[in-house]
Amino acid sequence: MHTEKIDLYAYFNAERGDKPRGYLYAYRHIGSKEIVQKKRSAILIFPGGGYSFVSEREWEPVAMYYYGRGLDAFVLDYDVAPNCGYPTLLTEAGMSMLYLRKESESLNLDGKICAIGFSSGGHLCGCISLLWT
């Protein structure tokens, strides 16, 4: 398994300001001779936490569940209150999906990207589905 921390603000050359988060964590099927190297589907995971924290139990365990089923998993560590509010978290969610779409070829993805979220992460997932352009 290959893990990576992607700074979305650096990737998009966006001003971070005092935002401590905005990172995408990747769990990918590369780096092993025992794993068939093929294009894979991806899942983007938005952990919950009531927009006041990012739940650890809805992070790596969920990523490992989908990784174990053959998907490359990506988890967004997004900014929350009291440091940040709307629209920061929506912007970070949109940047994460846009990153996956733009880098699909270099990430060896097959173009099928789904998203899942829990509690406030589910709300955020719905927001990027409906509000993000």
GUGU-415429 format. One record per residue: residue number from 1; residue in one letter; x, y, z of N, C-alpha, C in turn. Coordinates in steps of 0.2 Angstrom, whole numbers. Example, Ala and Ser with C-alpha at 12.3 -4.5 7.8 and 13.67 -1.06 7.14 Angstrom:
<sites>
+-----+------+-------+-------+-------+-------+-------+-------+-------+-------+-------+
| pos | code |   n_u |   n_v |   n_w |  ca_u |  ca_v |  ca_w |   c_u |   c_v |   c_w |
+-----+------+-------+-------+-------+-------+-------+-------+-------+-------+-------+
|   1 |    A |    66 |   -28 |    39 |    62 |   -22 |    39 |    66 |   -16 |    39 |
|   2 |    S |    64 |   -11 |    35 |    68 |    -5 |    36 |    64 |     0 |    39 |
+-----+------+-------+-------+-------+-------+-------+-------+-------+-------+-------+
</sites>
This chain:
<sites>
+-----+------+-------+-------+-------+-------+-------+-------+-------+-------+-------+
| pos | code |   n_u |   n_v |   n_w |  ca_u |  ca_v |  ca_w |   c_u |   c_v |   c_w |
+-----+------+-------+-------+-------+-------+-------+-------+-------+-------+-------+
|   1 |    M |     4 |    -6 |     0 |     0 |     0 |     0 |     4 |     6 |     0 |
|   2 |    H |     2 |    11 |    -4 |     6 |    17 |    -4 |     1 |    23 |    -1 |
|   3 |    T |     4 |    26 |     4 |     0 |    32 |     7 |     4 |    38 |     6 |
|   4 |    E |    -1 |    43 |     5 |     2 |    50 |     3 |    -2 |    55 |     6 |
|   5 |    K |     1 |    61 |     8 |    -3 |    67 |    11 |    -2 |    72 |     6 |
|   6 |    I |    -8 |    74 |     3 |    -8 |    79 |    -3 |   -11 |    86 |     0 |
|   7 |    D |    -7 |    91 |    -1 |    -9 |    98 |     2 |   -13 |   101 |    -4 |
|   8 |    L |   -19 |   101 |    -3 |   -24 |   104 |    -8 |   -22 |   111 |   -10 |
|   9 |    Y |   -21 |   115 |    -5 |   -19 |   122 |    -6 |   -13 |   123 |   -10 |
|  10 |    A |    -8 |   119 |    -9 |    -2 |   120 |   -13 |    -3 |   117 |   -20 |
|  11 |    Y |    -7 |   112 |   -21 |    -9 |   109 |   -27 |   -12 |   115 |   -32 |
|  12 |    F |   -17 |   118 |   -29 |   -21 |   123 |   -32 |   -18 |   130 |   -32 |
|  13 |    N |   -12 |   131 |   -29 |    -9 |   137 |   -28 |   -14 |   142 |   -25 |
|  14 |    A |   -17 |   140 |   -20 |   -22 |   144 |   -16 |   -19 |   147 |   -10 |
|  15 |    E |   -22 |   152 |    -8 |   -19 |   155 |    -1 |   -22 |   151 |     5 |
|  16 |    R |   -18 |   148 |     9 |   -20 |   144 |    15 |   -22 |   149 |    20 |
|  17 |    G |   -19 |   154 |    21 |   -20 |   158 |    27 |   -19 |   155 |    34 |
|  18 |    D |   -23 |   155 |    38 |   -22 |   152 |    45 |   -26 |   145 |    45 |
|  19 |    K |   -27 |   142 |    40 |   -31 |   136 |    40 |   -26 |   130 |    41 |
|  20 |    P |   -27 |   126 |    46 |   -22 |   121 |    48 |   -23 |   114 |    44 |
|  21 |    R |   -29 |   114 |    41 |   -31 |   107 |    37 |   -31 |   109 |    30 |
|  22 |    G |   -35 |   105 |    26 |   -36 |   105 |    19 |   -31 |   100 |    16 |
|  23 |    Y |   -30 |    94 |    19 |   -26 |    89 |    16 |   -30 |    83 |    14 |
|  24 |    L |   -28 |    80 |     8 |   -31 |    74 |     6 |   -26 |    68 |     7 |
|  25 |    Y |   -28 |    63 |    11 |   -24 |    57 |    12 |   -26 |    52 |     8 |
|  26 |    A |   -21 |    49 |     4 |   -22 |    44 |    -1 |   -20 |    37 |     2 |
|  27 |    Y |   -24 |    32 |     0 |   -22 |    25 |     2 |   -23 |    21 |    -5 |
|  28 |    R |   -17 |    20 |    -8 |   -17 |    17 |   -15 |   -14 |    11 |   -16 |
|  29 |    H |   -16 |     7 |   -21 |   -13 |     0 |   -23 |    -7 |     1 |   -27 |
|  30 |    I |    -2 |     3 |   -25 |     5 |     4 |   -29 |    10 |     2 |   -25 |
|  31 |    G |    16 |     0 |   -28 |    22 |    -2 |   -24 |    23 |    -9 |   -22 |
|  32 |    S |    19 |   -13 |   -24 |    20 |   -20 |   -23 |    20 |   -25 |   -29 |
|  33 |    K |    24 |   -29 |   -30 |    24 |   -34 |   -35 |    19 |   -39 |   -35 |
|  34 |    E |    16 |   -40 |   -29 |    10 |   -44 |   -28 |     4 |   -42 |   -30 |
|  35 |    I |     3 |   -35 |   -31 |    -4 |   -32 |   -32 |    -4 |   -31 |   -40 |
|  36 |    V |    -9 |   -33 |   -43 |    -9 |   -32 |   -50 |   -10 |   -24 |   -51 |
|  37 |    Q |    -6 |   -21 |   -55 |    -6 |   -14 |   -57 |   -11 |   -13 |   -62 |
|  38 |    K |   -17 |   -10 |   -61 |   -22 |    -9 |   -65 |   -25 |    -3 |   -63 |
|  39 |    K |   -29 |     0 |   -68 |   -33 |     6 |   -66 |   -38 |     4 |   -61 |
|  40 |    R |   -39 |     8 |   -56 |   -44 |     7 |   -51 |   -49 |    13 |   -50 |
|  41 |    S |   -55 |    11 |   -47 |   -60 |    16 |   -46 |   -57 |    19 |   -39 |
|  42 |    A |   -60 |    25 |   -37 |   -58 |    28 |   -31 |   -64 |    30 |   -27 |
|  43 |    I |   -63 |    31 |   -21 |   -68 |    33 |   -16 |   -65 |    39 |   -12 |
|  44 |    L |   -69 |    44 |   -12 |   -67 |    50 |    -8 |   -72 |    50 |    -1 |
|  45 |    I |   -68 |    50 |     4 |   -72 |    49 |    11 |   -71 |    56 |    15 |
|  46 |    F |   -77 |    58 |    17 |   -78 |    64 |    21 |   -80 |    61 |    28 |
|  47 |    P |   -75 |    61 |    33 |   -77 |    59 |    40 |   -82 |    64 |    43 |
|  48 |    G |   -86 |    62 |    48 |   -90 |    67 |    51 |   -87 |    70 |    57 |
|  49 |    G |   -91 |    73 |    61 |   -88 |    76 |    67 |   -92 |    82 |    69 |
|  50 |    G |   -98 |    83 |    66 |  -102 |    89 |    68 |   -99 |    96 |    66 |
|  51 |    Y |   -95 |    96 |    61 |   -91 |   102 |    59 |   -87 |   105 |    65 |
|  52 |    S |   -86 |   101 |    70 |   -81 |   104 |    75 |   -75 |   100 |    76 |
|  53 |    F |   -75 |    94 |    73 |   -69 |    90 |    73 |   -70 |    85 |    67 |
|  54 |    V |   -64 |    81 |    65 |   -64 |    76 |    60 |   -63 |    69 |    63 |
|  55 |    S |   -69 |    65 |    63 |   -69 |    59 |    67 |   -63 |    54 |    64 |
|  56 |    E |   -59 |    52 |    69 |   -54 |    47 |    67 |   -57 |    40 |    66 |
|  57 |    R |   -63 |    38 |    69 |   -66 |    32 |    68 |   -69 |    31 |    61 |
|  58 |    E |   -70 |    37 |    58 |   -73 |    37 |    51 |   -68 |    39 |    46 |
|  59 |    W |   -62 |    38 |    48 |   -56 |    40 |    43 |   -53 |    33 |    41 |
|  60 |    E |   -48 |    31 |    44 |   -44 |    26 |    42 |   -48 |    19 |    41 |
|  61 |    P |   -52 |    17 |    46 |   -55 |    11 |    46 |   -60 |    11 |    40 |
|  62 |    V |   -63 |    16 |    38 |   -67 |    17 |    32 |   -63 |    16 |    26 |
|  63 |    A |   -57 |    20 |    26 |   -52 |    19 |    20 |   -50 |    12 |    19 |
|  64 |    M |   -48 |     9 |    24 |   -46 |     2 |    24 |   -51 |    -3 |    22 |
|  65 |    Y |   -57 |    -2 |    23 |   -63 |    -6 |    21 |   -63 |    -6 |    13 |
|  66 |    Y |   -63 |     0 |    11 |   -64 |     1 |     3 |   -57 |    -1 |     0 |
|  67 |    Y |   -52 |     0 |     3 |   -45 |    -2 |     0 |   -45 |    -9 |    -1 |
|  68 |    G |   -48 |   -13 |     5 |   -48 |   -20 |     5 |   -52 |   -23 |    -1 |
|  69 |    R |   -57 |   -19 |    -3 |   -61 |   -21 |    -9 |   -59 |   -19 |   -16 |
|  70 |    G |   -53 |   -16 |   -16 |   -50 |   -15 |   -22 |   -50 |    -8 |   -25 |
|  71 |    L |   -53 |    -3 |   -21 |   -53 |     4 |   -23 |   -47 |     8 |   -20 |
|  72 |    D |   -45 |    13 |   -23 |   -40 |    17 |   -20 |   -44 |    22 |   -16 |
|  73 |    A |   -43 |    23 |   -10 |   -47 |    27 |    -5 |   -43 |    34 |    -4 |
|  74 |    F |   -47 |    39 |    -3 |   -44 |    46 |    -2 |   -49 |    49 |     4 |
|  75 |    V |   -46 |    52 |     9 |   -49 |    54 |    15 |   -47 |    62 |    15 |
|  76 |    L |   -53 |    66 |    15 |   -52 |    73 |    16 |   -51 |    75 |    24 |
|  77 |    D |   -46 |    78 |    26 |   -45 |    81 |    32 |   -47 |    89 |    31 |
|  78 |    Y |   -53 |    90 |    33 |   -55 |    97 |    31 |   -56 |   102 |    38 |
|  79 |    D |   -55 |   108 |    36 |   -55 |   113 |    42 |   -62 |   113 |    45 |
|  80 |    V |   -63 |   114 |    51 |   -69 |   114 |    55 |   -69 |   120 |    60 |
|  81 |    A |   -75 |   121 |    63 |   -75 |   127 |    68 |   -71 |   125 |    74 |
|  82 |    P |   -69 |   130 |    78 |   -70 |   137 |    77 |   -65 |   140 |    72 |
|  83 |    N |   -60 |   137 |    70 |   -55 |   140 |    65 |   -58 |   142 |    59 |
|  84 |    C |   -63 |   138 |    56 |   -65 |   140 |    49 |   -73 |   137 |    49 |
|  85 |    G |   -76 |   140 |    44 |   -83 |   139 |    43 |   -84 |   139 |    36 |
|  86 |    Y |   -91 |   140 |    34 |   -93 |   140 |    27 |   -90 |   147 |    24 |
|  87 |    P |   -87 |   147 |    18 |   -87 |   142 |    13 |   -80 |   137 |    13 |
|  88 |    T |   -76 |   138 |    18 |   -69 |   135 |    18 |   -70 |   127 |    17 |
|  89 |    L |   -74 |   124 |    21 |   -75 |   117 |    21 |   -78 |   115 |    14 |
|  90 |    L |   -82 |   118 |    11 |   -85 |   117 |     5 |   -80 |   118 |    -1 |
|  91 |    T |   -76 |   123 |     0 |   -70 |   124 |    -5 |   -65 |   118 |    -5 |
|  92 |    E |   -64 |   116 |     1 |   -59 |   110 |     2 |   -62 |   104 |    -1 |
|  93 |    A |   -68 |   103 |     1 |   -71 |    97 |    -2 |   -71 |    97 |   -10 |
|  94 |    G |   -73 |   103 |   -13 |   -73 |   103 |   -20 |   -66 |   103 |   -23 |
|  95 |    M |   -61 |   105 |   -19 |   -54 |   105 |   -21 |   -52 |    97 |   -21 |
|  96 |    S |   -54 |    93 |   -16 |   -52 |    86 |   -16 |   -55 |    82 |   -22 |
|  97 |    M |   -61 |    84 |   -24 |   -64 |    80 |   -30 |   -61 |    82 |   -36 |
|  98 |    L |   -60 |    89 |   -37 |   -57 |    91 |   -43 |   -50 |    89 |   -43 |
|  99 |    Y |   -46 |    88 |   -38 |   -40 |    85 |   -38 |   -40 |    78 |   -41 |
| 100 |    L |   -45 |    74 |   -39 |   -45 |    67 |   -41 |   -47 |    67 |   -48 |
| 101 |    R |   -51 |    71 |   -51 |   -53 |    72 |   -58 |   -47 |    74 |   -62 |
| 102 |    K |   -44 |    79 |   -60 |   -38 |    82 |   -64 |   -32 |    77 |   -64 |
| 103 |    E |   -31 |    73 |   -59 |   -25 |    69 |   -58 |   -27 |    61 |   -59 |
| 104 |    S |   -33 |    60 |   -62 |   -35 |    53 |   -63 |   -30 |    49 |   -67 |
| 105 |    E |   -28 |    52 |   -72 |   -23 |    48 |   -76 |   -17 |    47 |   -72 |
| 106 |    S |   -14 |    52 |   -69 |    -7 |    51 |   -66 |    -8 |    46 |   -59 |
| 107 |    L |   -14 |    46 |   -57 |   -16 |    42 |   -51 |   -18 |    35 |   -53 |
| 108 |    N |   -18 |    34 |   -60 |   -20 |    27 |   -62 |   -27 |    25 |   -60 |
| 109 |    L |   -31 |    30 |   -60 |   -38 |    29 |   -59 |   -42 |    28 |   -66 |
| 110 |    D |   -48 |    24 |   -65 |   -52 |    22 |   -71 |   -57 |    28 |   -72 |
| 111 |    G |   -57 |    33 |   -69 |   -62 |    38 |   -70 |   -68 |    38 |   -66 |
| 112 |    K |   -69 |    32 |   -62 |   -75 |    31 |   -58 |   -73 |    33 |   -51 |
| 113 |    I |   -76 |    39 |   -49 |   -74 |    42 |   -42 |   -81 |    42 |   -39 |
| 114 |    C |   -82 |    39 |   -33 |   -88 |    40 |   -29 |   -86 |    43 |   -22 |
| 115 |    A |   -91 |    46 |   -19 |   -89 |    49 |   -13 |   -94 |    46 |    -7 |
| 116 |    I |   -92 |    46 |    -1 |   -96 |    44 |     5 |   -94 |    49 |    10 |
| 117 |    G |   -99 |    50 |    14 |   -98 |    54 |    20 |  -102 |    52 |    26 |
| 118 |    F |  -101 |    54 |    32 |  -104 |    52 |    38 |  -106 |    58 |    42 |
| 119 |    S |  -112 |    58 |    44 |  -115 |    64 |    48 |  -113 |    70 |    44 |
| 120 |    S |  -109 |    75 |    47 |  -108 |    81 |    44 |  -104 |    80 |    38 |
| 121 |    G |  -100 |    75 |    38 |   -96 |    73 |    31 |  -101 |    71 |    26 |
| 122 |    G |  -107 |    68 |    28 |  -112 |    66 |    23 |  -115 |    72 |    20 |
| 123 |    H |  -116 |    77 |    25 |  -119 |    84 |    22 |  -114 |    87 |    18 |
| 124 |    L |  -108 |    87 |    19 |  -103 |    90 |    15 |  -103 |    86 |     8 |
| 125 |    C |  -103 |    80 |     8 |  -103 |    76 |     2 |  -109 |    78 |    -2 |
| 126 |    G |  -115 |    78 |     1 |  -121 |    80 |    -3 |  -120 |    87 |    -6 |
| 127 |    C |  -117 |    92 |    -2 |  -116 |    99 |    -4 |  -112 |    99 |   -10 |
| 128 |    I |  -106 |    95 |   -11 |  -102 |    95 |   -17 |  -105 |    92 |   -23 |
| 129 |    S |  -110 |    88 |   -21 |  -114 |    85 |   -27 |  -119 |    90 |   -30 |
| 130 |    L |  -122 |    94 |   -25 |  -127 |    99 |   -28 |  -125 |   106 |   -29 |
| 131 |    L |  -120 |   108 |   -25 |  -118 |   115 |   -25 |  -111 |   117 |   -29 |
| 132 |    W |  -107 |   112 |   -29 |  -100 |   113 |   -32 |  -101 |   114 |   -39 |
| 133 |    T |   -97 |   119 |   -42 |   -97 |   119 |   -49 |   -90 |   119 |   -52 |
+-----+------+-------+-------+-------+-------+-------+-------+-------+-------+-------+
</sites>
